[in-house]
Amino acid sequence: TGASANYLGLESENRYKNAGVSACAVCDGALPRFRDKPLVVVGGGDSAVEEADYLSKFASTVYLVHRRDKLRASKIMAQRAEENPKIDVVWNHTVNEVLGNDQDGVTGVRLDSTVDGSSRELEISGFFLAIGHTPNTNFLNNKLELNDKGYLKWTVPFRTNTSVEGIFAAGAVSDDYYRQAITAAGTGCMAALDAERWLASQGI
């Protein structure tokens, strides 16, 4: 069932999805619309710095917008952001609105200061979210064991077994670390084999 990327919930953000708004830098960052253009990454953790660092390979400038005056990222990741000449950290700001039009998609972003309430606008061509993912596990009604982040827990090392016999988990719903299509496909293969072998053990 996967995991859903978290968004800010802005109407303007939803309007420009796939037209400059993205929650996956690795998926979309190399697209022509973003090359040699200023971009925004929203977030303050390791993932946000990783996304900003990756995008800096293509963008002219990457604005890393964070609502506080200190990154939540690990020390080494924070240092990476500070030392990258193409990353400009915008401290103490939140996103008020994603700006754009139907022809060009995203053209800018309006930010609000968390310190004095003032507003400013940045001219950008891409808006990337890096504020986490939510695993799609609500439908389970806590029938299977989850980890502290809400992802399905593998109960046997290097196997896809869950806490209920005969149920196996694969992909982003059980992966809070890699979250890549290729790793999801790999665990999908593992889960299929685990399920097949479990069925055989049951004489089915």
C-alpha positions as CSV (number, residue, x, y, z in Angstrom):
1,T,0.0,0.0,0.0
2,G,3.1,2.2,0.1
3,A,3.7,5.5,1.8
4,S,2.3,9.0,0.8
5,A,4.6,12.0,0.7
6,N,3.6,14.8,3.1
7,Y,2.5,18.1,1.6
8,L,1.7,21.4,3.2
9,G,-1.9,21.3,2.3
10,L,-2.0,24.6,0.3
11,E,-4.5,25.0,-2.5
12,S,-1.8,26.5,-4.7
13,E,0.5,23.6,-3.9
14,N,-2.1,21.1,-5.1
15,R,-2.8,23.2,-8.2
16,Y,0.8,23.0,-9.5
17,K,1.5,19.3,-8.8
18,N,3.3,17.9,-11.8
19,A,3.8,21.5,-13.0
20,G,6.7,22.4,-10.8
21,V,5.6,21.0,-7.5
22,S,7.2,17.7,-6.5
23,A,7.9,15.5,-3.5
24,C,10.7,13.6,-5.1
25,A,13.9,15.3,-6.2
26,V,15.5,12.1,-7.4
27,C,12.4,11.4,-9.6
28,D,12.0,14.8,-11.1
29,G,15.1,16.9,-10.4
30,A,16.8,16.3,-13.7
31,L,13.8,17.4,-15.8
32,P,14.6,20.2,-18.3
33,R,12.2,22.6,-16.6
34,F,14.4,22.6,-13.5
35,R,17.8,22.9,-15.1
36,D,19.8,26.0,-14.4
37,K,16.8,27.5,-12.6
38,P,16.3,28.5,-9.0
39,L,14.4,26.0,-6.9
40,V,12.9,25.7,-3.4
41,V,13.2,22.7,-1.0
42,V,11.0,22.8,2.1
43,G,12.2,21.0,5.2
44,G,15.0,20.9,7.7
45,G,15.9,17.3,8.2
46,D,18.4,14.9,6.6
47,S,16.0,14.2,3.7
48,A,15.6,17.9,2.9
49,V,19.4,18.5,2.8
50,E,19.8,15.4,0.6
51,E,17.2,16.7,-1.8
52,A,18.7,20.1,-1.8
53,D,22.2,18.7,-2.4
54,Y,21.0,16.5,-5.2
55,L,19.1,19.4,-6.9
56,S,22.1,21.6,-6.7
57,K,23.6,19.5,-9.5
58,F,21.0,20.8,-11.8
59,A,19.7,24.1,-10.4
60,S,21.2,27.6,-10.5
61,T,20.3,28.0,-6.8
62,V,18.5,25.9,-4.3
63,Y,16.7,27.8,-1.5
64,L,16.3,25.5,1.5
65,V,13.3,26.9,3.4
66,H,13.1,26.1,7.1
67,R,10.7,27.4,9.7
68,R,13.3,27.5,12.5
69,D,16.8,29.0,12.9
70,K,18.5,25.6,13.1
71,L,18.3,22.5,10.9
72,R,17.0,19.2,12.4
73,A,19.4,17.4,10.1
74,S,22.5,15.6,11.5
75,K,25.6,17.7,12.0
76,I,27.4,16.3,9.0
77,M,24.3,16.9,6.8
78,A,23.9,20.4,8.1
79,Q,27.5,21.1,7.3
80,R,27.0,19.8,3.8
81,A,24.2,22.3,3.2
82,E,26.3,25.2,4.7
83,E,29.3,24.3,2.5
84,N,27.4,23.9,-0.8
85,P,27.7,27.3,-2.6
86,K,24.5,26.6,-4.5
87,I,22.3,26.0,-1.4
88,D,20.9,29.2,0.2
89,V,19.2,28.4,3.6
90,V,16.2,30.6,4.2
91,W,15.8,30.6,8.0
92,N,12.7,31.2,10.0
93,H,10.2,31.2,7.1
94,T,7.1,29.2,6.2
95,V,5.4,28.9,2.8
96,N,2.3,30.9,2.4
97,E,1.6,30.3,-1.3
98,V,3.0,28.7,-4.4
99,L,2.9,31.2,-7.3
100,G,2.5,30.4,-10.9
101,N,0.2,30.3,-14.0
102,D,-1.3,27.7,-16.3
103,Q,1.3,28.3,-19.0
104,D,4.5,28.2,-17.0
105,G,3.5,26.2,-13.9
106,V,5.4,27.3,-10.8
107,T,7.1,30.7,-11.1
108,G,7.6,31.7,-7.5
109,V,6.8,31.2,-3.8
110,R,5.5,33.6,-1.1
111,L,7.1,33.1,2.3
112,D,6.1,34.4,5.7
113,S,8.6,35.1,8.5
114,T,8.1,33.2,11.7
115,V,9.9,36.0,13.5
116,D,8.2,39.2,12.5
117,G,5.4,38.1,10.2
118,S,6.7,39.9,7.2
119,S,6.4,38.4,3.7
120,R,8.8,38.0,0.8
121,E,8.7,36.4,-2.6
122,L,11.2,34.2,-4.4
123,E,11.3,33.7,-8.1
124,I,11.6,29.9,-8.7
125,S,10.8,27.3,-11.3
126,G,10.4,24.3,-8.9
127,F,9.0,23.6,-5.5
128,F,10.1,20.4,-3.7
129,L,8.7,19.0,-0.5
130,A,10.9,17.1,1.9
131,I,8.8,17.0,5.1
132,G,8.5,13.2,5.4
133,H,6.1,10.4,4.3
134,T,3.1,8.8,6.0
135,P,2.8,5.0,5.5
136,N,-0.6,3.9,4.3
137,T,-1.4,1.6,7.2
138,N,-4.6,3.2,8.7
139,F,-6.8,0.6,7.1
140,L,-5.1,-2.1,9.2
141,N,-6.7,-0.8,12.4
142,N,-3.5,-1.7,14.3
143,K,-4.0,-5.4,13.5
144,L,-0.3,-5.7,12.5
145,E,2.8,-4.5,14.5
146,L,4.2,-1.1,13.4
147,N,7.5,0.5,14.2
148,D,7.7,3.9,16.0
149,K,7.3,5.7,12.7
150,G,4.1,3.9,11.8
151,Y,5.6,1.6,9.2
152,L,4.9,-2.2,9.0
153,K,7.5,-4.0,11.0
154,W,9.4,-7.1,9.7
155,T,9.4,-9.6,12.5
156,V,12.0,-12.0,11.1
157,P,15.4,-10.6,10.1
158,F,15.9,-10.3,6.4
159,R,12.4,-11.7,5.7
160,T,9.2,-9.9,4.9
161,N,7.1,-11.6,7.7
162,T,4.8,-9.3,9.6
163,S,3.5,-9.9,13.1
164,V,0.6,-12.0,11.7
165,E,1.4,-15.4,10.2
166,G,0.8,-15.5,6.5
167,I,0.9,-11.8,5.9
168,F,4.0,-10.3,4.3
169,A,4.9,-6.7,3.7
170,A,6.9,-5.1,0.9
171,G,7.8,-1.7,-0.5
172,A,7.5,1.7,1.1
173,V,4.8,0.6,3.6
174,S,7.6,-1.3,5.4
175,D,10.6,1.0,4.5
176,D,11.2,4.2,6.3
177,Y,14.8,4.5,5.1
178,Y,15.4,3.8,1.4
179,R,12.0,4.6,-0.1
180,Q,13.1,3.9,-3.7
181,A,11.2,2.2,-6.5
182,I,14.0,-0.3,-7.0
183,T,14.2,-1.3,-3.3
184,A,10.4,-1.6,-3.3
185,A,10.5,-3.9,-6.3
186,G,13.2,-6.0,-4.6
187,T,11.2,-6.5,-1.4
188,G,8.2,-7.2,-3.6
189,C,10.1,-10.2,-5.0
190,M,11.1,-11.2,-1.5
191,A,7.5,-11.1,-0.2
192,A,6.3,-13.1,-3.1
193,L,8.8,-15.8,-2.4
194,D,8.1,-15.7,1.3
195,A,4.4,-16.0,0.6
196,E,4.9,-18.9,-1.8
197,R,7.1,-20.8,0.7
198,W,4.6,-20.2,3.5
199,L,1.8,-21.5,1.4
200,A,3.8,-24.6,0.5
201,S,4.6,-25.2,4.2
202,Q,0.8,-25.1,4.9
203,G,0.3,-27.8,2.2
204,I,-1.7,-25.3,0.0
